[in-house]
Amino acid sequence: MSSLNEAHDRLAKAVERLELAAGEAPRASDSEAELVALRDRCSTLEGRNDLVSRRLDAAIERLRAALAE
């Protein structure tokens, strides 16, 4: 009977740890909102990257033209 009590205690402690872990886990709505925010930030950064790339290409072309003269 002692090993049954020990098994029950271990099970109770395991369930308690799982409940604590579940309480600390991020909620799906929080994760979804974070994902939307990150996608928006990514889109903004992609736009800026495209703009900088075009400006650099134009500057390089101007330098090439100046050097060719």
N, C-alpha and C positions, 0 to 999 in steps of 0.2 A: 504494500500500500504506500510505502514511502516513495518509491519511484514514480507512482502515479501522482502523488502530491508535487514532486519535483517537476514532473513534466507539465503539470497544470500551472505551476509558478512560472516556468520558462515560457509557456504559451502566453500567459497573461502579460509578462514583461515584453514579449515580442509584439503583441497586439498594441501595447502602450507605446512602444517605439514607432510602430507604423502609424498610429494616430498622430503622434507628434510630428513625424515626417510629413504626413499629409497636410497638417495644418501649416507647415512652413513652405510647402510647395506653392509656386505662383499659380494664381487662378488663370483659367483659360482666357477670360476677358482681359486680364492684364497683359498676357502674352500677345493676344490679338492686337491690342492697342499699341504695344511696343513694336510689333511687326509692321503695322501701318505707318508708324512714325519713322521707322528705319527705312522702309521703302520710299517714303517721301523724301527723306534725307538723301538716299541713294540717287533718286531722280534729280534732285537739286545739284548734287555733286557731279553727276554725269553731264548735266547741262553746262556747268562751269568748266568742266574738263574740255568739252567740245569747244567752248568759246576760247579758252586759253590755247588750245591746239590750233585753231584757225588763226589767232593773232600771232602765234609763233611762226606758223607757216608763212604768213604775210611778211613778218619781219625778216625771215630768212630770204625770202624772194627779193625784198628790197636790198638786203646786203649783197646778194649775188649780183643784182643789177648794178649796184654801185661799184662793185669790184670789177665788173666786166667793162666798165667805161674807161 
